[in-house]
């Protein structure tokens, strides 16, 4: 007998669930019932989505299939009506749904419970009887059949619901791609833009193209200026060059996005995968993945290099580190500046967070995924800004204290002030665009939900999806907001050109273009940099204090002078060739005069015979001391001593905490003087 019932239920078509030419509802209104099970009811129109959130009648029909045998075997007279009340409810007014009574649910469940066990069908949680109003009336009620009538009791409990976002068929993609849009899986945003029309998109794209060309030209000029003379920009200003390199790549990606328009950021229409043009997500698009890697990596690296720039300024201003001492940490700086962005980029690739930007034509993150924007864009930028600004302020305060407390000559005071102003202006030119970009991201993060609901409100009938319920506020992003965001993302790289902009840069480019090269291996800027510790000591020492040459900034211990602060001042003057040579000559002149006076009472620094024989002796002055001869011989000796100290440093007697090269330099220069 059970076998007969089973065969009967499978072959009897009387109440078979069948959908005849089911189509998506044209509008979110009442539509004819096409489910065969729910034909010949007191009503013939239904409302989608239904009480179980099925998008259309085809989806509802598939969900009803497990109850097919029970309906055919008529285990309960109430089961068919109860199922139709849930899967194809009576349509009254848009958004008003009449709920079946709890007693109807309970009778259907109790009477069909045993048969459901035979067929292995469980009662769904969505159909739990406790969810329905406690009443005992048939379905549908007479009031439900009168369109526009007001309910009179609890059983017709009207429900006004927010169905959320339903992914339109045109935007559905292959589940294997792992796309997500507005919280719905296997869905993608329309391309090129949800918010702007074609005319606005064209204007924004050409705007981005022009700005990217300007930024690319400025940053590339900075980098090429560095390549002409790689010894010109030393620490603490060397990070500016790597900062410029980062924004060369950033502006190049935006320029390529402008040329390619939406061919990288958008999926083209294809019958097999994409019914409409949609935004690219994930790493399946290799060109988009490459754009993302370059753009995100160098954007984060540029931000880190600015932080390292503030760190080098801090080390030069507060602990008084010299140029060579800071340069010894270059490997660590490079590991941090390239390693951290690389780790973030690999993490985002693993998380498959890449998103195409239909507006600019590039690929980035956080355009539609708010969480990715919050943790992988806003958080790193805010941390870098906080650290960089803190170190910058501490360094400026330290340099200002040196300027106020240490009695420098008027010329060096001017140089130090000029360097502080230059450092401050560069930082402001970097921070102002960066703060603007962060502000745009925060604004976009705050209003993104409102923009999406407004888009749903405007396009729900076009895409045949449920319209949002009770939209209290509608808004769309202003085009000027996106123009400012893209402008500041690129302008932030332009300040690097102001650092190299000087007369010396013009002279170097003129010489390079005319094919002229320097004959000497060490440029004038580096010579002044090497001689600067002696210059600072000669300016700051007491009249009867012996001169001690430090090892050109390689010591990181504190000294009684502020040589590094004066060194920072001279760095600002290195861009002017004539001033650099005058500083060198003045340093030698002051040293010669003071050494001549101090030779009478200074302590003699002894050196072994081995050192004298190794290095040889310096020629003494055979004619009376004059300003011209002192300048000439001290200058030539300074060059010789610099090269000798760098090449060989044999063990010698250390006196008063100075190095061997310090004592040797002091003795030789005193002898010459």
C-alpha positions in Angstrom: 0.0 0.0 0.0 2.7 2.6 0.8 4.5 1.8 -2.4 1.2 2.3 -4.3 0.7 5.7 -2.6 4.3 6.7 -3.5 3.8 5.8 -7.2 0.4 7.5 -7.2 1.9 10.7 -5.8 4.7 10.8 -8.4 2.6 10.2 -11.5 -0.7 12.0 -10.6 -0.6 15.4 -12.3 -3.7 16.7 -10.7 -1.9 18.8 -8.1 1.6 18.7 -9.5 3.6 21.8 -8.9 4.2 23.3 -12.3 5.1 26.7 -13.5 3.7 27.7 -16.9 5.9 30.3 -18.7 7.0 31.9 -15.4 8.7 35.3 -16.0 10.1 37.9 -13.7 7.5 40.3 -12.5 7.6 43.5 -14.6 7.0 45.7 -11.6 6.8 45.2 -7.9 3.0 45.0 -7.9 0.2 42.4 -7.9 0.8 39.7 -10.5 -1.2 36.6 -11.7 -0.6 33.3 -9.9 1.2 30.9 -12.2 1.8 28.1 -9.7 -0.3 25.1 -10.6 -0.7 24.1 -7.0 -2.2 27.4 -6.2 -4.7 27.6 -9.1 -8.5 27.6 -8.4 -8.2 29.5 -5.1 -10.5 32.3 -4.0 -7.9 34.7 -5.3 -5.8 34.7 -8.5 -3.1 37.4 -7.9 -0.1 37.3 -5.6 2.7 39.5 -4.5 6.5 39.0 -4.8 8.7 38.7 -2.8 6.5 36.4 -0.7 6.4 35.8 3.0 9.5 33.6 2.7 11.5 36.1 0.7 11.4 34.3 -2.6 12.3 36.6 -5.4 9.7 35.4 -7.9 7.3 32.5 -8.5 9.9 30.3 -10.1 12.0 30.4 -7.0 8.8 29.8 -4.9 8.0 26.8 -7.1 11.4 25.2 -6.5 11.0 25.7 -2.8 7.6 24.0 -2.7 8.8 20.8 -4.4 9.5 18.9 -1.1 5.8 19.2 -0.3 4.7 17.8 -3.6 3.9 14.2 -2.4 2.0 15.4 0.7 -0.2 17.7 -1.4 -0.9 15.0 -4.0 -1.8 12.5 -1.2 -4.0 15.1 0.5 -2.7 14.3 4.0 -4.5 17.4 5.2 -7.2 19.6 3.7 -5.5 22.7 5.0 -2.0 22.0 3.8 -2.5 23.3 0.2 -4.1 26.5 1.4 -1.4 27.0 4.1 1.4 26.6 1.6 -0.2 28.9 -1.0 -0.7 31.5 1.8 3.1 31.5 2.3 4.4 30.9 -1.2 1.8 32.8 -3.2 0.0 35.1 -0.7 -3.1 37.1 -1.6 -2.2 40.5 -3.1 -4.0 43.4 -1.5 -2.1 46.6 -1.5 1.7 47.1 -2.2 3.6 46.2 0.9 0.5 44.8 2.8 0.4 41.0 3.3 -2.3 39.1 5.2 -0.8 36.4 7.4 -2.5 32.9 7.8 -3.8 32.0 11.3 -1.8 29.8 13.6 -4.6 27.2 13.8 -4.4 26.6 10.1 -0.7 26.0 10.4 -1.1 23.7 13.3 -3.7 21.5 11.7 -1.7 21.1 8.5 1.4 20.2 10.5 -0.2 17.7 12.8 -2.1 15.9 10.1 0.8 15.6 7.7 3.5 14.9 10.3 3.7 11.1 9.8 3.6 11.2 6.1 6.4 13.8 6.1 8.5 11.4 8.1 8.0 8.7 5.6 9.2 10.9 2.8 12.0 12.4 4.9 10.8 15.9 4.8 11.2 18.2 7.8 9.0 21.1 8.7 10.9 24.2 7.8 11.8 26.8 10.5 10.4 29.5 8.4 7.0 27.8 8.6 7.0 27.5 12.4 3.4 28.0 13.6 4.4 30.3 16.5 5.3 32.9 13.9 1.7 33.4 12.8 -1.1 35.3 14.6 -3.2 33.4 17.1 -6.6 33.1 15.4 -8.9 30.5 13.9 -10.2 31.9 10.6 -10.1 30.7 7.0 -7.6 32.0 4.5 -8.1 34.3 2.7 -10.4 36.5 4.7 -13.1 38.5 3.0 -11.4 41.8 3.8 -8.3 40.5 2.0 -10.2 40.1 -1.2 -11.4 43.7 -1.1 -8.5 45.7 -2.4 -7.8 48.7 -0.2 -10.0 47.6 2.7 -8.6 48.2 6.2 -8.1 45.2 8.5 -10.4 44.8 11.4 -8.8 42.3 13.7 -5.6 40.6 14.5 -5.8 37.8 12.0 -5.3 40.1 9.1 -2.2 41.6 10.7 -0.7 43.7 8.0 3.0 43.5 7.5 5.1 46.2 6.0 8.6 44.9 5.4 12.0 45.9 4.2 13.0 43.2 1.8 16.6 44.5 1.5 18.6 44.4 -1.7 17.8 41.8 -4.3 20.5 41.3 -6.9 19.0 41.9 -10.4 19.4 39.1 -13.0 21.4 41.4 -15.1 24.1 41.8 -12.4 24.3 38.2 -11.3 27.6 36.5 -12.0 29.2 33.0 -11.9 29.3 31.8 -8.2 32.9 30.6 -8.8 34.1 34.2 -9.1 33.3 35.1 -5.5 31.7 38.5 -6.3 29.8 40.4 -3.6 27.7 43.6 -4.0 25.7 45.4 -1.3 25.9 42.3 0.9 24.6 39.9 -1.8 26.9 37.1 -3.1 27.3 36.3 -6.8 26.4 39.9 -7.6 28.4 42.8 -9.1 27.9 46.5 -9.4 27.0 48.0 -12.8 29.7 49.5 -14.8 31.0 52.1 -15.4 29.3 53.9 -12.5 26.2 53.6 -10.3 26.0 57.3 -9.6 27.1 59.3 -12.6 25.8 59.6 -16.2 28.0 59.3 -19.3 28.6 63.0 -19.6 29.8 63.4 -16.0 32.0 60.3 -16.4 33.7 61.7 -19.5 34.5 65.0 -17.7 35.9 63.2 -14.7 38.1 60.9 -16.8 39.7 63.7 -18.8 40.3 65.6 -15.6 42.1 62.6 -14.1 44.1 62.2 -17.3 45.3 65.8 -17.2 46.2 65.7 -13.5 48.0 62.4 -13.9 50.2 63.8 -16.8 51.2 66.8 -14.6 52.0 64.6 -11.6 53.9 62.1 -13.8 56.0 64.9 -15.3 56.8 66.5 -11.9 57.8 63.3 -10.1 59.7 62.0 -13.1 61.7 65.3 -13.3 62.6 64.8 -9.6 63.8 61.3 -10.1 65.8 62.2 -13.3 67.4 65.1 -11.4 68.6 62.6 -8.8 70.0 60.3 -11.5 72.1 63.1 -13.0 73.9 63.5 -9.7 73.2 60.7 -7.3 75.6 62.2 -4.6 73.6 65.4 -4.3 70.7 64.2 -2.2 71.9 62.5 0.9 70.2 61.6 4.1 68.1 63.1 5.7 66.6 64.3 2.4 67.2 61.1 0.3 63.7 59.6 1.1 62.2 62.4 -1.0 63.6 60.7 -4.1 62.0 57.4 -3.3 58.8 59.2 -2.4 58.9 60.7 -5.9 59.5 57.3 -7.5 56.4 55.9 -5.8 54.2 58.6 -7.2 55.8 58.2 -10.6 54.2 54.7 -10.6 50.9 55.9 -9.1 50.5 58.6 -11.7 51.5 56.2 -14.5 48.7 53.7 -13.4 46.1 56.5 -13.5 47.3 57.7 -16.9 47.0 54.1 -18.2 43.5 53.9 -16.7 42.6 57.1 -18.6 43.9 55.6 -21.9 42.1 52.3 -21.4 38.9 53.8 -20.1 36.8 50.9 -18.7 38.5 48.0 -20.5 40.4 46.9 -17.4 38.0 47.9 -14.5 34.8 46.5 -16.2 33.7 43.0 -17.3 32.5 43.1 -20.9 29.1 41.7 -21.7 29.3 38.0 -22.6 26.4 35.5 -22.9 28.2 32.8 -20.9 29.3 34.9 -17.8 28.0 38.5 -17.7 24.6 39.6 -18.9 25.5 43.2 -18.5 28.7 45.2 -18.1 29.8 44.9 -14.4 32.6 46.0 -12.2 35.6 43.6 -12.0 36.2 42.0 -8.6 38.8 39.6 -7.4 42.0 38.4 -9.2 40.5 36.6 -12.2 41.2 39.7 -14.4 45.0 39.7 -14.7 45.3 43.3 -16.0 43.1 44.6 -13.1 45.1 42.6 -10.6 48.3 44.1 -11.9 46.9 47.7 -11.8 45.8 47.1 -8.2 49.2 45.7 -7.1 51.1 48.7 -8.6 48.6 51.3 -7.4 48.1 50.1 -3.9 51.7 49.1 -3.2 53.2 52.4 -4.3 50.4 54.5 -2.7 51.2 52.9 0.7 55.0 52.9 0.0 54.8 56.7 -0.7 53.1 57.3 2.6 55.7 55.2 4.4 58.6 57.0 2.7 57.2 60.3 4.0 57.1 58.9 7.5 60.8 57.8 7.0 61.6 61.3 5.8 60.3 62.7 9.1 62.2 60.1 11.0 65.5 61.1 9.3 64.8 64.8 10.1 64.1 63.8 13.7 67.4 61.9 13.9 69.3 64.8 12.5 67.6 67.4 14.7 67.2 65.7 18.1 69.9 63.1 18.6 72.2 65.1 16.3 73.0 62.2 13.9 75.1 63.0 11.0 74.4 62.2 7.4 76.6 59.0 7.3 75.1 57.8 10.6 71.6 58.0 9.2 72.7 56.5 5.9 73.8 53.4 7.8 70.2 52.7 8.6 69.2 52.9 4.9 68.8 49.1 4.7 66.3 49.2 7.5 64.4 52.1 6.0 64.1 50.2 2.7 62.9 47.1 4.4 60.2 49.0 6.2 59.2 51.2 3.2 58.8 48.3 0.8 58.1 45.4 3.2 55.0 46.8 4.9 53.1 47.8 1.7 54.1 44.5 0.2 52.7 42.5 3.1 49.4 44.5 2.8 49.2 43.9 -0.9 49.7 40.2 -0.6 47.1 40.1 2.2 44.5 41.8 0.0 45.3 39.4 -2.9 44.7 36.5 -0.6 41.4 38.0 0.6 40.3 38.6 -3.0 39.4 42.3 -2.2 40.3 43.8 -5.6 37.7 46.1 -7.1 37.6 47.9 -10.4 37.0 51.6 -10.5 34.8 52.3 -13.5 35.3 56.1 -13.1 39.1 56.3 -13.3 39.6 53.0 -15.1 42.0 51.6 -12.5 41.6 48.9 -9.8 41.8 49.5 -6.1 40.1 48.5 -2.9 37.4 50.0 -0.7 35.3 51.2 -3.6 32.3 49.1 -2.7 33.6 47.1 0.3 33.4 49.5 3.2 35.3 47.1 5.6 38.3 47.0 3.2 38.3 50.8 2.9 38.2 51.1 6.7 41.1 48.7 7.5 43.4 48.7 4.5 43.2 52.3 3.4 42.0 54.6 6.2 43.8 52.9 9.0 47.3 52.8 7.4 47.0 56.4 6.2 45.9 57.7 9.6 48.7 55.9 11.4 51.3 57.2 9.0 50.0 60.8 9.4 49.9 60.6 13.2 53.5 59.2 13.4 54.9 61.6 10.7 53.3 64.8 12.1 54.5 63.9 15.7 58.1 63.4 14.5 58.0 66.5 12.3 56.8 68.8 15.1 59.4 67.4 17.5 62.2 68.0 14.9 61.0 71.6 14.2 60.9 72.4 17.9 64.4 71.0 18.4 65.8 73.0 15.5 64.2 76.1 16.7 65.7 75.6 20.2 69.1 75.2 18.6 68.6 78.4 16.6 67.5 80.3 19.8 70.1 78.9 22.2 73.3 78.4 20.2 75.2 81.5 19.2 75.6 80.9 15.5 76.8 83.5 13.0 74.1 85.4 11.2 74.7 83.6 7.9 74.2 80.2 9.6 71.2 81.4 11.4 69.7 82.4 8.1 70.5 79.0 6.6 68.9 77.1 9.5 65.8 79.2 9.4 65.6 78.7 5.6 65.9 75.0 6.0 63.2 74.9 8.7 60.9 76.9 6.4 61.7 74.6 3.5 61.0 71.5 5.5 57.7 73.0 6.9 56.5 74.0 3.4 57.2 70.6 2.0 55.3 68.9 4.8 52.3 71.2 4.4 52.3 70.6 0.7 52.2 66.8 1.4 49.8 66.9 4.4 47.2 69.2 2.9 46.3 66.9 0.0 46.6 63.8 2.2 44.2 65.1 4.8 41.8 66.0 2.0 42.0 62.4 0.6 41.4 61.0 4.0 38.4 63.4 4.5 36.9 62.2 1.1 37.3 58.6 2.1 35.6 59.2 5.5 32.8 61.1 3.8 32.3 58.3 1.3 32.4 55.7 4.1 29.7 57.6 6.0 27.3 58.3 3.2 27.8 55.1 1.1 24.7 53.4 2.5 22.5 56.4 1.7 23.8 56.6 -1.9 23.2 52.9 -2.4 19.6 53.1 -1.1 19.0 56.1 -3.4 20.3 54.1 -6.3 17.9 51.2 -5.4 15.0 53.7 -5.2 15.8 55.0 -8.6 16.5 51.7 -10.3 14.3 49.1 -8.6 11.6 49.2 -11.3 14.2 49.2 -14.1 15.8 46.1 -12.7 12.5 44.6 -11.4 13.7 44.2 -7.8 12.0 45.2 -4.5 12.1 48.9 -3.9 13.5 50.0 -0.5 11.0 50.5 2.3 10.6 53.9 4.0 13.5 55.7 2.4 13.8 58.7 4.7 16.8 60.3 3.1 18.0 60.3 -0.5 21.2 61.6 -1.8 23.8 61.0 -4.5 27.4 61.9 -4.4 28.5 65.2 -5.8 30.8 65.0 -8.8 33.1 67.6 -7.2 33.8 65.2 -4.3 35.2 62.6 -6.7 37.1 65.3 -8.6 38.8 66.5 -5.4 39.6 62.9 -4.3 41.3 62.0 -7.5 43.1 65.4 -7.7 44.5 65.1 -4.2 45.5 61.4 -4.7 47.8 62.7 -7.5 48.8 66.2 -6.3 50.3 64.7 -3.2 53.2 63.5 -5.3 54.0 66.9 -6.8 55.7 68.6 -3.8 58.8 66.6 -4.4 59.6 68.8 -7.4 59.7 71.9 -5.1 62.5 70.3 -3.1 64.8 69.9 -6.2 63.8 73.2 -7.8 66.8 75.5 -7.5 69.5 77.2 -9.6 71.8 74.2 -9.1 69.2 71.9 -10.7 69.1 74.2 -13.7 72.9 74.2 -14.0 73.0 70.4 -13.7 70.4 69.9 -16.4 72.2 72.5 -18.7 75.5 70.6 -18.2 73.8 67.3 -18.8 72.1 68.4 -21.9 75.3 69.9 -23.3 77.2 66.7 -22.5 79.5 68.3 -19.9 80.6 66.1 -16.9 82.4 66.9 -13.7 86.1 66.1 -13.7 86.4 65.6 -10.0 84.9 62.5 -8.5 83.5 64.2 -5.4 81.0 67.0 -6.0 81.1 70.2 -4.2 78.1 69.5 -2.1 79.7 66.4 -0.7 82.9 68.2 0.1 81.0 70.8 2.2 79.1 68.0 3.8 82.3 66.3 4.8 84.0 69.4 6.1 80.9 70.6 8.0 81.8 69.1 11.4 85.0 71.1 11.6 83.1 74.2 10.5 80.6 73.8 13.3 83.3 73.2 15.9 85.3 76.2 14.8 82.2 78.4 15.1 81.0 77.1 18.4 84.1 76.3 20.4 85.6 78.4 23.2 88.7 80.4 22.4 91.1 78.1 24.3 89.5 74.8 23.4 91.5 72.5 21.1 89.8 71.6 17.8 88.9 67.9 17.5 87.6 66.5 14.2 84.7 64.1 14.4 84.6 61.2 12.0 82.3 63.0 9.6 79.0 62.3 11.4 79.4 58.6 11.9 79.2 58.8 15.6 75.7 58.6 17.1 76.7 59.7 20.6 75.8 63.1 21.9 78.5 65.9 21.7 78.9 69.2 23.4 78.2 71.0 20.1 75.3 71.2 17.8 77.1 70.2 14.7 74.3 68.3 13.2 72.0 71.2 13.5 74.4 73.4 11.6 74.8 70.5 9.2 71.1 70.7 8.5 71.4 74.4 7.8 74.2 73.8 5.3 72.1 71.1 3.6 69.7 73.8 2.7 72.4 75.8 1.1 73.9 72.9 -1.0 71.7 73.7 -4.0 73.7 76.9 -4.6 77.2 76.1 -5.9 78.8 79.5 -5.2 77.6 79.5 -1.6 78.9 75.9 -1.1 82.4 76.9 -2.1 82.3 80.0 0.1 81.3 78.0 3.1 84.1 75.6 2.5 86.7 78.4 2.2 85.3 80.2 5.2 85.5 77.0 7.3 89.1 76.5 6.4 89.9 80.2 7.1 88.3 80.2 10.5 90.0 76.9 11.4 93.4 78.2 10.4 93.2 81.4 12.4 91.9 79.7 15.5 94.4 76.8 15.3 97.3 79.3 14.9 96.2 81.0 18.1 95.5 77.8 20.0 98.7 76.0 19.1 100.5 77.8 21.9 98.5 76.2 24.7 96.7 73.1 23.2 97.5 69.6 24.5 99.7 67.6 22.1 98.0 64.5 20.7 100.7 61.8 20.4 100.9 59.4 17.6 103.0 56.3 17.1 106.0 56.2 14.7 104.2 53.6 12.8 101.4 56.0 11.8 103.8 58.7 10.7 105.8 56.3 8.5 102.6 54.9 7.0 101.1 58.2 6.1 104.2 60.3 5.6 104.7 63.8 6.8 103.0 67.0 5.6 105.1 69.8 4.2 105.4 72.7 6.5 105.0 76.4 5.6 108.3 78.0 4.6 107.0 81.5 4.1 105.2 83.9 6.4 101.6 83.0 7.2 99.1 84.9 5.0 95.4 84.6 4.4 95.9 83.4 0.9 98.5 80.7 1.7 96.5 79.5 4.7 93.4 79.0 2.7 95.3 77.2 -0.1 97.2 74.8 2.1 94.5 74.1 4.6 92.1 73.4 1.8 94.4 71.0 0.0 95.3 69.3 3.2 91.6 68.9 4.1 91.0 67.1 0.8 94.0 64.8 1.3 93.1 64.1 4.9 89.5 63.3 4.0 90.5 60.8 1.4 93.2 59.3 3.8 90.9 59.0 6.7 88.2 57.2 4.7 90.6 54.7 3.1 92.8 53.7 6.1 92.3 54.0 9.8 95.3 52.2 11.7 95.2 51.8 15.4 96.5 54.8 17.3 96.3 56.3 20.7 92.9 57.7 21.6 92.9 60.9 23.7 89.9 62.6 25.3 87.4 60.3 23.6 88.3 61.1 20.0 89.0 58.6 17.3 92.4 58.0 15.8 91.6 59.8 12.7 90.4 62.7 14.8 93.7 63.1 16.6 95.7 62.7 13.4 93.6 65.3 11.6 93.9 67.7 14.5 97.7 67.3 14.7 98.3 67.7 11.0 96.0 70.7 10.7 97.6 72.4 13.7 101.1 71.8 12.2 100.0 73.3 8.9 98.5 76.2 10.6 
